[in-house]
Amino acid sequence: MPDFFDDEIPKWKPFVLREAAPKPKDLSASIIQDLTNLGTVKDKKGNDVPVTQFSTGMTQLKGCTALYIISRKGVFAAHYWESVSFDPDKVWLTTGVKAWTPEAKAQMFKTTVLDPLRNRSKYHPKLKKKILEDEYIKAYLIIPNQTWREAGASDTGYEDQWTEMQNMVNSIIPTLGKEGRWTRIRYKLVTNPDDLGSRYKANGKNIFKYDSRHPDPDSKTGGTQHKAALWVEDETIPYHNETW
């Protein structure tokens, strides 16, 4: 998988990820793409030819939460910092306030995750039912197996916040509220930070790929099919793997 990620990362549409911003909500980032209309590019002769592939993904997840919503119509991918949305650093405290209260943390989560999902923020396009919803739609939460506090077996992560995310998404795209539409994918926090940036490691990486002209293995005449897939870290079998 490290070789796969190394080959694919230069091809994907990158996120606008920032580690600093005047407003915490500007650190949340997402991409939404209509897969039925990828646009055109110029060929060597200057002719417009349709774009047939799309990919995006993330690297260096180390406590952050990622969200993918995938259908045959479109894809939505979002990234949320642990130190901003889930367990905010003291740098985001109001002047004069020395510690986070549960109420203030809940408001920060609402401002940086729930509100952008419904209404957008600077680098976070909002969820759009029209682009995404169909009968095949699925959602994936890529989440750490524990928080940065490393509280051991009792540390189950940010369960309340993840449930709030699901509820917000379901309110925007009702089909995702049906049974079996959500998958939670837990990744293990690295003990060696160098692994995150290593070309030889898949830690903290994920990728979504779509191909409207993927070779059909059952075709004897060179036929093609649509294919959408989501890979996470070292798992060679895609968590989302659909052809039509």
C-alpha positions, 0 to 999 in steps of 0.5 A, a space after each residue: 500500500 505505501 507504493 500505491 499511495 506514493 503513486 496516487 498522491 500526486 494525481 489527486 485533488 488536494 484539500 486546502 488544509 491549514 494548521 493556523 487561521 484567525 478563525 477556528 472554523 477556517 481550519 475545517 476543510 472539505 471537497 465535494 465533487 459531482 462524479 457525473 460531470 468531471 468537466 473536460 481537458 484539452 488533448 494534444 490537438 487542442 480538442 476538449 476531451 472528457 475527464 474520466 477519473 477523479 481522486 482525493 485523499 488525506 495524509 498524516 492523520 494523527 488524531 483527526 477525523 475524516 468523513 467520506 460520503 460516496 454515491 454513484 452521483 458524487 463524493 464528499 470528503 472532509 477533514 477535522 482537526 482533533 486539536 480544534 474541533 474535538 479537544 481544542 487547544 487553549 489557543 482558541 480560548 476567549 481572552 481571559 478564559 483559562 480552561 475549556 468548559 464542556 459547554 464551550 467545547 460543544 460550541 467549538 464543535 458546532 462551529 467547526 464541524 456541524 455548522 460547516 456541514 450544513 452551511 459551509 465555511 471558508 475552506 469547507 463546502 457544505 453538504 449538498 443532497 442534490 449532488 450526493 443522494 442516491 439509493 447507493 450512497 454510503 458514509 465512512 468515518 475514519 477515526 482514531 482508535 484513541 484520543 491523544 490522551 491515550 487513556 488506555 482501554 477506557 478511551 473510546 474516542 469522541 463517541 458523542 461528537 461522532 454521533 452528532 456528526 452522523 445525525 447532522 449528515 442524516 438530517 441533510 441526506 435522509 437516505 444515510 439514516 437507513 440501516 447499514 449506510 455508515 461504516 466507522 474505520 478506526 486507525 491506530 495512532 502512530 508511536 513514531 511521528 516519522 512514520 506519518 511522512 514516510 514514503 514507505 508507510 501507509 500510516 495516516 493515509 487514505 484515498 478515494 478514486 473514481 474511474 468512469 472507464 475502468 476496464 470490465 474484467 468480464 468483458 470480452 470486447 474491451 468494455 468499461 464500467 464505473 468504479 469507485 473505491 476508498 482505501 485506508 492505510 495498509 488495508 489492501 481491500 477497499 472499504 468502499 468498492 463498487 462497480 456499475 
